[in-house]
Amino acid sequence: MRGLDREALMGLARLAGQAILECRAGGLDVTTKADGTPVTQADKRAGEILVAGLAHIFPGLPVICEETANAPYEERRRYTRCFIVDPLDGTKEFAAGREDFCVCLALVEDGRPVYGVIAAPVADRLYAGGPGIPSLRRESDGTEQVLRVRRPGAGETIIAMASRSHPSPGLADWLARFGEVRTINRGSALKFCALAQGDCHVYPRLGPTSEWDVAAGHALVLGAGGVMTALDGSPFPYNKPEFLNGPFLAHSLDPADPRLG
């Protein structure tokens, strides 16, 4: 992939994650944004690190970030490549003192995610990959493992990921198509990591998300051999006129599985 310094991107995401932990050690200062969602100094500090770092490493490449003002669509529509970042995904989990929050950084080309990095600060763990770039998990000691999604065996109970803080209305009814299902509740984009490393089989999201919530995880799942689409099987695009997403399904099932219909 032209001009992609993957090590620099992983290092930058890890640096933002370290800043988040430093902010938490200094005490939480949760406020509410105009859209009613929580924000902390850690969100802002991590955003500053990511935006400045990307401008230094990839000068001239636009950045779409949850915590900054973004260009209007009349300008964005001309982007052929851009970064989409969420400096602190899972702010509710972070504010509640839990560990399932992360840093999300994705490179998008022509509306498709081509590379994603997710940093899990508490575990000091990195996940990265994309289409044609095998997804990996890197531990704090530098050891790496290539990730692959896992299809369920014959008769195996389907394992589904679900949001801890943002439950999807109607999710139980939607999952009923699979018969018996075991559901794991987790916060943030770490649900994509669970799918990529074979801990679950499906991650359906019926409620709204924003592009920065899912772009990095989408890339990671593709790099691990998984699939992510809108619920009707159509492509799931980025850099849309509005950043709000519709429902989606990320999974490891055979795309011809009739239960997906």
ABEGO torsion letter per residue (X at the ends): XBGBBAAAAAAAAAAAAAAAAAAAAAEBBBBBBAAGBBBBAAAAAAAAAAAAAAAAABBGBBBBBAABBBBBAAAAAABABBBBBBABBGAAAAAAGBABBBBBBBBBBGGBBABBBBBBAAAGBBBBEBBGBBBBBBBAAGBBBBBBBBBBBBGBBBBBBBBAABBBBGAAAAAAAAEBBBBBBBBEAAAAAAAAAGABABBBBABBBBAAAAAAAAAAAAAAGBBBBBAAGBBBBBGBABABBBBBBBBABBAABAAAX
